[in-house]
Amino acid sequence: MDQETFSALRETVQRFVSERLVPNEDRLESEDAVPLEIIQEMRELGLFGLSIPEEYGGLGLNMAEEAEVIYELGRTAFAYRSVIGTTVGIGSQGIVIDGTEAQKREWLPQLASGEKMASFALTEPGAGSDAASIKTKATKDGDVYRLNGTKRYITNAPRAGMFTVMARSEPDVAGPGAITAFIVPAGTKGMSFGKPDKKMGQKGTITTDVIFEDAVVPAANIIGGVPGRGFKTAMKVLDRGRIHLSALASGMSQRLLEEQVRYASERQQFGEKIGSFQLVQALIADSRVDGYASKVMVSDVARRFDAGEKVSADVACTKYFTSEAVGRVADRTVQIFGGAGYMAEYKAERFYRDVRLLRIYEGTSQIQQIIIAKALLREAGLSV
Ligand SMILES: Cc1cc2nc3c(=O)[nH]c(=O)nc-3n(C[C@H](O)[C@H](O)[C@H](O)COP(=O)(O)OP(=O)(O)OC[C@H]3O[C@@H](n4cnc5c(N)ncnc54)[C@H](O)[C@@H]3O)c2cc1C
C-alpha cells in the first residue's frame, strides 16, 4: 500500500479505537460480547481484509503495515481484535500462503469483506505445544475425506464461516509429514461445537471445542491440493501470527503505560502526587523500557519478514519478549493503582488478566525459548 493511503488508514484506525472501541470497553466487559454494530463497523473499515491481497478484495498490507494497525488495536480491550484476528491471521493465511488459485478465488473475497470469518483448528485435548502429535484423522474415501477428532480452544469457532483444520491423513507416514490442512466450511455435516469456554479474561472472545464425527470434506479442499503439507503450512501461518500477536502486546504495553502516567499524575498520597515518588517513577520507567523495546523488536522483525529473510527464531524472540514484557507492564500498572488496581471496576485489573493469554497461545514462552535456542545450536552444528 502506498505510504499516504497507509497513513490515512492508520489514522482512521486510531480514531476508531479512541472514539468507538475504548468508550465501549465497559459495555463489552459487562455483556461479554463485542457489540454487533461494532463488528459491522469493522467490516466497513476493511479490517477483516487487512492481510488479504488486494486482488482478492483485501487491503493487502505487508507484515510491517499489519503490525502497525494491530498495535493500534492493542491499545484497547483484546476482544475487539479477536473478532478479526483469526480471519486476518491464522484462519486465512494458510490459503493466502499455500492455497490453490481456485481456493483463493472462492474464499478470500468472502473473508476480506468480513461476510465470513475464518477459524484455525490445530490444538487438541492431547496435542497443544506438541502440535505434530495431533490425532484428528482424515480418512480418504474416494473423492472425499472423512474427518474424526476433537479440536480444543478454537477461537471464533461458533461465528466462523470456514475453518482451516489440521488432520492426519497419511496413515503410512509418521510425524508431521502425515498432516494435511483442510478448508472446512461451517455447516459441514458431522461438525459440531462444545459449550463456550469460561476463561480468565478477554471477555467478549469466544473459544469452543470443534468436534468432527465423520465430517465429509472434498479432497479439493486440501490447502494447496497436496496432502501431507499441512504442518508446514501451519508453521508458516504461525510465524506471521506471532508477529501479529507481538504487535498486539506492544500496543497494550503502550496503553498501560498511559494509564500508569495518568493515574500517577492524579493520585495523591503524603500530600503529593504519587508520580513524584521515585519508586513509582521506577515502575513507569521500567514499563517504558519494556514497551519501547517491544515496539522496536516488532518493527525490526516485521520488516525483515517482508524482505523475505529467514526470521523464525527472531519471531520467537519477539513473541517471547513482548508477551512477557506486557505481563510485567500490566503487573506494574496494578501496583501503581494500589488497591484500585485490584478492583474490577478499574481497567488495570482487567487488562492484567487479559494479557496473560499472550504467553500461552500461538506457542507458549517455553516453546519460543526452545525455538530460539535450537536455531542457535543447530547453526553451531549440534543436532537438536
Ligand atoms: C483463549 C485461547 C485461544 C486459543 N485459540 C486457539 C485457536 O484458535 N486455534 C488453535 O488451534 N489453538 C488455540 N489455542 C490453543 C493454544 O495455542 C494452546 O493452548 C497452546 O499452544 C498451549 O498448548 P496446551 O494448552 O496444550 O499446553 P501444553 O502444551 O500442555 O503445555 C503445558 C505447559 O508445558 C510446557 N511445555 C510443553 N512442552 C514443553 C517442552 N517441550 N519444553 C518445556 N515446556 C513445555 C508449556 O510451555 C506449558 O507451560 C487457544 C488457547 C487459548 C487458551
The ligand as an SDF file (V2000), in Angstrom:
LIG
                    3D

 53 58  0  0  0  0  0  0  0  0999 V2000
   -8.0140  -18.4980   24.7390 C   0  0  0  0  0  0  0  0  0  0  0  0
   -7.2930  -19.4600   23.8370 C   0  0  0  0  0  0  0  0  0  0  0  0
   -7.4940  -19.3930   22.4750 C   0  0  0  0  0  0  0  0  0  0  0  0
   -6.8900  -20.3270   21.6170 C   0  0  0  0  0  0  0  0  0  0  0  0
   -7.1710  -20.3000   20.2910 N   0  0  0  0  0  0  0  0  0  0  0  0
   -6.7150  -21.3120   19.5030 C   0  0  0  0  0  0  0  0  0  0  0  0
   -7.1330  -21.4120   18.1330 C   0  0  0  0  0  0  0  0  0  0  0  0
   -7.8840  -20.5810   17.6260 O   0  0  0  0  0  0  0  0  0  0  0  0
   -6.6920  -22.4640   17.3970 N   0  0  0  0  0  0  0  0  0  0  0  0
   -5.8550  -23.4210   17.9200 C   0  0  0  0  0  0  0  0  0  0  0  0
   -5.5060  -24.3390   17.2010 O   0  0  0  0  0  0  0  0  0  0  0  0
   -5.4300  -23.3310   19.2070 N   0  0  0  0  0  0  0  0  0  0  0  0
   -5.8470  -22.3120   20.0090 C   0  0  0  0  0  0  0  0  0  0  0  0
   -5.4410  -22.2340   21.3240 N   0  0  0  0  0  0  0  0  0  0  0  0
   -4.5560  -23.2590   21.8350 C   0  0  0  0  0  0  0  0  0  0  0  0
   -3.1670  -22.7550   22.2470 C   0  0  0  0  0  0  0  0  0  0  0  0
   -2.3920  -22.4710   21.1110 O   0  0  0  0  0  0  0  0  0  0  0  0
   -2.5480  -23.8330   23.1720 C   0  0  0  0  0  0  0  0  0  0  0  0
   -3.2720  -23.7750   24.3920 O   0  0  0  0  0  0  0  0  0  0  0  0
   -1.0790  -23.6150   23.4120 C   0  0  0  0  0  0  0  0  0  0  0  0
   -0.3250  -23.8740   22.2520 O   0  0  0  0  0  0  0  0  0  0  0  0
   -0.5330  -24.5000   24.5400 C   0  0  0  0  0  0  0  0  0  0  0  0
   -0.9400  -25.8320   24.4160 O   0  0  0  0  0  0  0  0  0  0  0  0
   -1.6000  -26.5880   25.6700 P   0  0  0  0  0  0  0  0  0  0  0  0
   -2.6930  -25.7280   26.1810 O   0  0  0  0  0  0  0  0  0  0  0  0
   -1.9480  -27.9550   25.2560 O   0  0  0  0  0  0  0  0  0  0  0  0
   -0.4710  -26.6210   26.7590 O   0  0  0  0  0  0  0  0  0  0  0  0
    0.6560  -27.7350   26.8920 P   0  0  0  0  0  0  0  0  0  0  0  0
    1.3150  -27.9550   25.5900 O   0  0  0  0  0  0  0  0  0  0  0  0
    0.0920  -28.9290   27.5950 O   0  0  0  0  0  0  0  0  0  0  0  0
    1.6950  -27.0240   27.8620 O   0  0  0  0  0  0  0  0  0  0  0  0
    1.6060  -27.0400   29.2790 C   0  0  0  0  0  0  0  0  0  0  0  0
    2.9080  -26.4690   29.8480 C   0  0  0  0  0  0  0  0  0  0  0  0
    4.0150  -27.3180   29.4850 O   0  0  0  0  0  0  0  0  0  0  0  0
    5.0030  -26.5540   28.8370 C   0  0  0  0  0  0  0  0  0  0  0  0
    5.6700  -27.3780   27.8180 N   0  0  0  0  0  0  0  0  0  0  0  0
    5.0860  -28.1380   26.8570 C   0  0  0  0  0  0  0  0  0  0  0  0
    6.0450  -28.7470   26.1120 N   0  0  0  0  0  0  0  0  0  0  0  0
    7.2400  -28.3220   26.5930 C   0  0  0  0  0  0  0  0  0  0  0  0
    8.6030  -28.5700   26.2590 C   0  0  0  0  0  0  0  0  0  0  0  0
    8.9280  -29.3510   25.2370 N   0  0  0  0  0  0  0  0  0  0  0  0
    9.5720  -27.9770   26.9970 N   0  0  0  0  0  0  0  0  0  0  0  0
    9.2470  -27.1450   28.0190 C   0  0  0  0  0  0  0  0  0  0  0  0
    7.9820  -26.8610   28.3950 N   0  0  0  0  0  0  0  0  0  0  0  0
    6.9940  -27.4340   27.6850 C   0  0  0  0  0  0  0  0  0  0  0  0
    4.2530  -25.3840   28.2020 C   0  0  0  0  0  0  0  0  0  0  0  0
    5.1190  -24.2920   27.9310 O   0  0  0  0  0  0  0  0  0  0  0  0
    3.2340  -25.0820   29.2980 C   0  0  0  0  0  0  0  0  0  0  0  0
    3.8650  -24.3160   30.2870 O   0  0  0  0  0  0  0  0  0  0  0  0
   -6.0100  -21.3000   22.1690 C   0  0  0  0  0  0  0  0  0  0  0  0
   -5.7750  -21.3290   23.5520 C   0  0  0  0  0  0  0  0  0  0  0  0
   -6.4060  -20.4330   24.3780 C   0  0  0  0  0  0  0  0  0  0  0  0
   -6.1620  -20.5410   25.8690 C   0  0  0  0  0  0  0  0  0  0  0  0
  1  2  1  0
  2  3  1  0
  2 52  2  0
  3  4  2  0
  4  5  1  0
  4 50  1  0
  5  6  2  0
  6  7  1  0
  6 13  1  0
  7  8  2  0
  7  9  1  0
  9 10  1  0
 10 11  2  0
 10 12  1  0
 12 13  2  0
 13 14  1  0
 14 15  1  0
 14 50  1  0
 15 16  1  0
 16 17  1  0
 16 18  1  0
 18 19  1  0
 18 20  1  0
 20 21  1  0
 20 22  1  0
 22 23  1  0
 23 24  1  0
 24 25  2  0
 24 26  1  0
 24 27  1  0
 27 28  1  0
 28 29  2  0
 28 30  1  0
 28 31  1  0
 31 32  1  0
 32 33  1  0
 33 34  1  0
 33 48  1  0
 34 35  1  0
 35 36  1  0
 35 46  1  0
 36 37  1  0
 36 45  1  0
 37 38  2  0
 38 39  1  0
 39 40  1  0
 39 45  2  0
 40 41  1  0
 40 42  2  0
 42 43  1  0
 43 44  2  0
 44 45  1  0
 46 47  1  0
 46 48  1  0
 48 49  1  0
 50 51  2  0
 51 52  1  0
 52 53  1  0
M  END
$$$$
